[in-house]
Amino acid sequence: MMRLLITGGAGFLGSALVRQALRRYPDADIAVLDALTYAGSRANLTEVESGITFIEGDVCDPDVARKAMQSRTHVINAAAETHVDRSLSAPGTFLRTNVEGTRVLLEAARAAQVERFLQVSTDEVYGAVPEPGRSHEGDPLKPSNPYAASKAAADLLAGAYRASYGLPVVITRGANTYGPRQYPEKLVPLFTTNALDGMTLPLYGDGQQVRDWLHVSDHAAGILTVLDRGETGEIYNLAGRQERTNAAIAVRLLQLTDADPRLLRSVPDRPGHDRRYALDDARARSLGWEPRVCLDDGLAETVAWYRDHRAWWERIRESAEFREHWGRVYGRVPVREGFA
C-alpha cells in the first residue's frame, strides 16, 4: 500500500495535490505536513480532511520531519516559500525553507528508506529564455532572484542525494501556476481580488514579461504522473504551453470582473525581473501527461471562484500581514480609485 507524505499540503498547489491524490490512490494512506504559515490554511483541506492525517510542523525541524516520514513509502515535497517579491526583501527565509528544509526532508527520507522522493520545483530556475527558445531539463540553471536561486539549490541538493546516497529522487519543474485558492499576492489572484474591489492593479514595468500559464489542476496531475511513471534521477518540465504577457492577463482579468480598465497602473519594475519563461515538456508528455485546462476557461473559472468566495480572501486582505506586504512591495501605489 502506498503511504504518501505531501509536505506543504495546506497551500495552494499542495492542497490540489492532496485532493487529486485521494482520487487517484483511493487505498493509499495520505499524510500532510504543513507549518501553516501565511499562505497555508487547513481551510484549503476542509472537504478532504477526513481522508488524511494532518501534521502541523516545520520541514526544517529534524524531529518533525523524522516523525512525519516514519512508515512513508512516497514523498512529495511541495513545501516552499514561493513569492519572488517576498524573496527580494527576505532572502534568508527562502534559503531556510527551500534549501535547509529540503535537506532535512532528504535526510529523513534517506533514514526511512522511502521508495520515491519527488521534489517540486519551478521553471524560474532556468532564468530568462529568449524567443523562441524553450528550457530543457539539461539546460544550465541561471536563477535571477533569491526565490529561484533557493529552488535551484534545492534541486541540486536533491540530485546530490540521488548520486551520493542512492535516494530515489525525481524532480518536476512547473510553469507559472494559477487557479482557485491561491494566496492573493501573485498576479492572477491579486489582480482578480483588486478588480473585484475596485482597487489598483499594479503592473510591473511595461507588462510585456511573458509567462507560460498552467492551471493548478494540470500541475498537480503532472506531478502525480511523474510520481507514478517518472524515471528515478530524472527531471520533468511541466508546461502549460499557453504563453501570455502579464499585461494581456491583466486586461483579461479586468474583462472577466467587469472592472474599469483605468484600474490598471504601471509601477516600477522589480529587480531581476526575467522577461520570459518557456519550457519544453516533451519528457513529461512521453509519460502520458498533458495539460487539459485552456487558459481562457481556467481564468474564467478562477475569477468565478474568487467572486464566490469573498470571505476566504477578504479575511486575508484585512490582515496586518497582508497590509504590511502591500506597503513593502508597492509603497505609495494608490489602493482605491475615486472612479471605482
Secondary structure as GFF3:
##gff-version 3
##sequence-region A 1 340
A	DSSP	beta_strand	3	7	.	.	.	ID=ss1
A	DSSP	alpha_helix	12	24	.	.	.	ID=ss2
A	DSSP	beta_strand	29	34	.	.	.	ID=ss3
A	DSSP	three_ten_helix	42	51	.	.	.	ID=ss4
A	DSSP	beta_strand	53	56	.	.	.	ID=ss5
A	DSSP	alpha_helix	62	69	.	.	.	ID=ss6
A	DSSP	beta_strand	74	77	.	.	.	ID=ss7
A	DSSP	alpha_helix	84	89	.	.	.	ID=ss8
A	DSSP	alpha_helix	91	94	.	.	.	ID=ss9
A	DSSP	pi_helix	95	100	.	.	.	ID=ss10
A	DSSP	alpha_helix	101	112	.	.	.	ID=ss11
A	DSSP	beta_strand	116	122	.	.	.	ID=ss12
A	DSSP	three_ten_helix	123	126	.	.	.	ID=ss13
A	DSSP	alpha_helix	146	165	.	.	.	ID=ss14
A	DSSP	beta_strand	169	174	.	.	.	ID=ss15
A	DSSP	beta_strand	176	178	.	.	.	ID=ss16
A	DSSP	alpha_helix	187	196	.	.	.	ID=ss17
A	DSSP	beta_strand	201	204	.	.	.	ID=ss18
A	DSSP	beta_strand	210	215	.	.	.	ID=ss19
A	DSSP	alpha_helix	216	229	.	.	.	ID=ss20
A	DSSP	beta_strand	235	238	.	.	.	ID=ss21
A	DSSP	beta_strand	243	245	.	.	.	ID=ss22
A	DSSP	alpha_helix	246	256	.	.	.	ID=ss23
A	DSSP	three_ten_helix	261	263	.	.	.	ID=ss24
A	DSSP	beta_strand	264	267	.	.	.	ID=ss25
A	DSSP	alpha_helix	282	285	.	.	.	ID=ss26
A	DSSP	alpha_helix	295	308	.	.	.	ID=ss27
A	DSSP	alpha_helix	310	317	.	.	.	ID=ss28
A	DSSP	alpha_helix	320	330	.	.	.	ID=ss29
###
